[in-house]
Amino acid sequence: MPPTPGATEADFHIYASYRGSKTTGFLGTLKVVRATDGRLLYPFDGASEMGPFQTKEEAIAAARRCGGEIVSADLARPEL
């Protein structure tokens, strides 16, 4: 499939979750895929970890924010 930029936020899939525990702290996990061509935008080699956070809710919220920023950036300047 040829590289195809997304036109709206609906053209992206954001999968936000967490890993960890109260003892170790919670880390946000994220996967962002551009649905128009299946391109994986995140994670990428060298991507830093999100966290640690005190709660899983904080970790997921941070991952969602990061996902939204990645989508906005790709809409403005698509990575092709």
Wavefront OBJ file of the C-alpha trace (Angstrom):
o trace
v 0.000 0.000 0.000
v 1.489 3.399 -0.944
v 1.995 6.030 1.781
v -1.299 7.859 2.235
v -1.620 10.785 4.653
v -4.558 10.962 7.018
v -7.119 13.700 6.430
v -8.810 13.719 9.858
v -8.262 12.327 13.349
v -10.592 9.471 12.380
v -7.844 8.216 10.051
v -5.692 7.174 13.031
v -5.894 4.488 15.690
v -4.525 5.314 19.150
v -3.993 2.423 21.546
v -3.155 3.770 25.012
v -2.548 1.548 28.016
v -0.119 1.031 30.894
v 2.239 -1.452 32.465
v 3.765 -1.677 35.905
v 2.474 -1.725 39.459
v 2.136 0.425 42.569
v 5.535 -0.846 43.689
v 7.425 -0.049 40.487
v 5.243 2.805 39.228
v 3.032 2.831 36.153
v 4.374 3.507 32.662
v 2.189 4.662 29.812
v 2.249 2.490 26.692
v 1.203 3.723 23.301
v 0.726 2.582 19.736
v -0.379 5.006 17.003
v -1.260 3.683 13.545
v -2.291 5.725 10.517
v -5.243 3.714 9.203
v -5.071 5.056 5.648
v -1.890 3.097 4.942
v -1.222 1.072 8.100
v 1.927 2.996 8.976
v 3.066 2.625 12.591
v 3.845 6.138 13.835
v 4.565 5.195 17.447
v 6.445 3.570 19.053
v 9.635 4.166 17.091
v 13.242 3.273 17.828
v 14.526 5.530 20.581
v 11.089 6.553 21.889
v 11.347 7.386 25.581
v 9.194 5.786 28.263
v 6.221 7.678 29.635
v 6.446 7.793 33.404
v 6.626 6.474 35.986
v 3.273 7.652 37.329
v 1.602 6.981 40.669
v -1.616 5.620 39.133
v -2.541 3.656 36.050
v -5.064 6.371 35.153
v -2.277 8.981 35.012
v -0.179 6.688 32.816
v -3.051 6.088 30.373
v -3.907 9.807 30.273
v -0.282 10.668 29.448
v -0.244 8.061 26.673
v -3.497 9.434 25.219
v -2.124 13.008 25.268
v 1.038 11.874 23.520
v -1.032 9.970 20.949
v -3.101 13.061 20.250
v 0.045 15.133 19.747
v 1.441 12.566 17.308
v -1.803 12.569 15.300
v -1.884 16.376 15.204
v 1.731 16.509 14.052
v 1.132 13.908 11.326
v -1.943 15.750 10.089
v 0.094 18.965 9.845
v 3.165 17.311 8.266
v 2.564 13.716 7.257
v 5.405 11.248 7.647
v 5.416 9.546 4.242
l 1 2 3 4 5 6 7 8 9 10 11 12 13 14 15 16 17 18 19 20 21 22 23 24 25 26 27 28 29 30 31 32 33 34 35 36 37 38 39 40 41 42 43 44 45 46 47 48 49 50 51 52 53 54 55 56 57 58 59 60 61 62 63 64 65 66 67 68 69 70 71 72 73 74 75 76 77 78 79 80
